Amino acid sequence: MSLGDRFPEIIQAARDSDDAAWGEIYMEFSAALFGYLRSRAYPEAEDLLGETFYQAVRDVGRFEGSESDFRAWLFTIARHRLIDQRRRSGRRPEQPVPVEDLVGTADSGDVEDEALARLSTDHALRLVATLSDDQQDVVMLRLMADLSIDEVARVLGKSPGAVKQLQRRALAALQREMSGSPVTPEAPATLSEET
């Protein structure tokens, strides 16, 4: 889903501080941003998402470009907030306890299915965590954010060729990790180098 032909009018309304326009922007981009941030900074993902949109609201007057450019711009902001958060926590390390460990989760259906889904997600995130930071960014931006090679290159400040190489190395490393893994993951999603 995208804002499509309505993007120029929505971005102009956002520049004019229209709450409805920001609501549409948030609905369109927040899930992918949150997924990326959650995969890279689990305990702080919601805070970083808020900081990302706060900066976007503050700086939207300086943004120019297409919807694709805007999406890449938002992910660039999110990545910068992530880097800033890592620097802060490096100076003041904390070990926060995940909310799930403090509060019982509500019974929402089939416990077995929920447990298997959580194991699959946790296993996938542990596998991705074995990659270098740049490789993690490439994989998560390609899969979670559904960005093209060119968009990922803009977010990371790298050339498309460098992104392709990082992607190749990441997928090869994941394949090596999974071949020695006792858990059999479902068929992995493939990343096309053409998009």
Secondary structure, DSSP 4 states (H G I P E B T S, - for coil): ---GGGHHHHHHHHHTT-HHHHHHHHHHHHHHHHHHHHHH-GGGHHHHHHHHHHHHHHHGGG--S-HHHHHHHHHHHHHHHHHHHHHHHHHS---PPPHHHHSPPP--S-HHHHHHHHHHHHHHHHHHHTS-HHHHHHHHHHHTS---HHHHHHHHT--HHHHHHHHHHHHHHHHHHHHT-SS-PPPPPP--TT-
